[in-house]
Amino acid sequence: MNLKNVASRLDNIAPFHVMEIAKMAAELERQGRDIIHMSIGEPDFTAPPAVIAAATRAMADGNMRYTSATGIPALREAISAHYQKVYGLKIAPSRIIVTAGASGALLLACAALIEKGAEVLMPDPSYPCNRHFVAAFDGAAKMIASGPDDRFQLSNDMVIANWTEATRGVLLASPSNPTGTSIAPEELRKIVATVREKGGFTIVDEIYQGLSYGTAPFSALSLGDDVIVINSFSKYFSMTGWRLGWLVVPDALVPQIEKLAQNLFICPSTISQYAAVACFDPESIRIYEERKAEFKRRRDYIVPAICELGFKVPVMPDGAFYVYADCSALSDDADRLTVAMMNEAGVVLVPGLDFGVHTARQYVRLSYATSMEKLQEAVGRLARLFSNR
């Protein structure tokens, strides 16, 4: 094919470096190396028994046909009930759109809201796919440098200072990938009020909201019906490969999102939807809460452990399963350090390059979504590597 026919928007979409690193690590494993993966954000837990059983029943009962583009009523109602029980919020099932993963939810939101040249504010660092979804619809992600003093998040003052005539909204994540940090509810309230005053949209990625440690449950949906929230069954609910998420939108946006979903996806995975209803069974929630406690235990081990190795963690992550660590005391280039750790110690982390440009060469992201035994082994390997250097 003549590459002249390829759309120019692809020039604004960079490769996903974590996936490239994963391929390099896989090649080392094919060569017989023992590799500890602390890179990709995927829980080492899988779907609990009730979810597997529900999927099996759906297949046995023949529930495998297309569903409504917005999802089966039972799942939308279960998600609505979950918001009521956990957050004390009354979210009508009609506002909940079940999607093909959180990526599908972001795709639909951007398709509905982003026009050519539209500017969307987001922090640097942030999850790379977020800015690439904006670019896919010919918008422009305006990355705003954010450091430890702002918990690597946007503040209301940043939004005010960076809003221009081209700005159409903000895209936030709380807790965040790669930093594991959340936006304080009062600060988020100020941001939503500012964006509302300017006539823009607020999208909040809450896919790690179920994995928040030491704070009261909070959703941006409590800040008004005009806030758009993305969520997923991949992280707290341990269903990464099932490709299922959801989107909560204002009533007026539901028919617009529905017609987009009909055309782009037809519907989310039918089997995954029937299975996900069982995520909200009391026994499933008990299992998820035990897993959440285990993630916190791992965080409480790995943060001081890597600090002893020479990394710095300027902000204690309060959610997700990531640590955003300053490696400048160990190397002046996070990319080179990451490759050295993989090749010489068999430990795979991700350099900051994936998540923006602000201090990207200074930081690495570590995922503790692996067993405590592997975390301890990784620390031992890195200790030997750094002592020999």
Disulfide bonds with the S-S distance in Angstrom:
none
